[in-house]
Amino acid sequence: METLSHQHPLKGKDTFTQSEINRLYQLIRQRSSCPRPDKNTQKKLRDQMRSIGFFGGDDWGINDCQEHHLTELINSGKIKVKDDNR
């Protein structure tokens, strides 16, 4: 498994709203279910993840990001989740 560490400074961010986290999980599921040869769709999904501020490879060393990677980052405290209203 990847190390899930980051180099400073982050390209993206390490604090997300709950809505952003929910959207990231949704995008990860969509990207994971996308056929591998469909690089164009995968790139569009990665671009959407980056627009939220999540750079899996650049910030966390994750290749082929899966749901468990995001869960591990959250559970370890490396990614913080705040209420949508804050």
C-alpha positions in Angstrom: 0.0 0.0 0.0 1.1 3.6 -0.7 2.5 5.6 2.2 -0.2 8.3 2.1 2.2 11.0 3.2 2.7 14.4 1.6 5.5 16.8 0.8 5.2 20.4 1.9 3.6 22.5 0.6 0.4 20.8 -0.5 -0.7 21.3 -4.0 -4.3 20.9 -2.9 -5.7 21.1 0.6 -6.0 19.0 3.7 -9.3 20.3 5.1 -12.6 19.5 3.3 -16.3 20.0 4.1 -18.4 17.0 4.6 -20.1 17.7 1.2 -16.7 17.8 -0.5 -15.7 14.5 1.1 -19.0 13.0 -0.1 -18.4 14.3 -3.6 -14.8 12.9 -3.5 -16.1 9.4 -2.6 -18.6 9.6 -5.4 -15.9 10.7 -7.9 -13.6 7.9 -6.7 -16.3 5.3 -7.2 -17.1 6.6 -10.7 -13.4 6.6 -11.6 -12.9 3.1 -10.2 -15.8 1.7 -12.2 -14.7 3.4 -15.4 -13.1 1.0 -18.0 -9.3 1.4 -17.9 -9.0 2.2 -21.6 -11.3 5.2 -21.1 -8.5 7.6 -20.1 -10.5 10.6 -21.2 -13.3 10.0 -18.7 -10.8 9.1 -16.0 -9.0 12.4 -16.6 -12.2 14.4 -16.4 -13.0 12.7 -13.0 -9.5 13.4 -11.7 -9.9 17.0 -12.8 -13.1 17.3 -10.8 -11.4 15.8 -7.8 -8.6 18.4 -8.2 -11.1 21.2 -8.5 -12.3 20.3 -5.0 -8.6 20.4 -3.8 -7.8 16.7 -3.7 -4.5 15.9 -5.4 -4.1 12.2 -4.5 -0.8 11.6 -6.4 0.9 14.9 -5.8 0.0 15.4 -2.2 -0.4 11.9 -0.8 1.5 9.6 -3.1 -1.6 7.7 -4.1 -1.7 6.0 -7.5 -5.1 4.6 -8.6 -7.0 6.2 -5.7 -9.6 4.0 -4.1 -12.2 4.7 -1.4 -10.0 3.1 1.3 -7.2 5.6 0.6 -9.5 8.6 1.3 -10.9 6.8 4.4 -7.3 6.1 5.7 -6.3 9.7 5.2 -9.4 10.9 7.2 -9.0 8.3 9.9 -5.3 9.1 10.3 -6.0 12.8 10.7 -4.0 13.7 7.6 -7.2 15.0 6.0 -9.6 16.9 8.2 -13.4 17.1 7.7 -15.3 20.1 8.8 -19.0 20.8 8.9 -20.5 22.4 5.8 -21.6 25.4 7.8 -18.1 26.3 9.1 
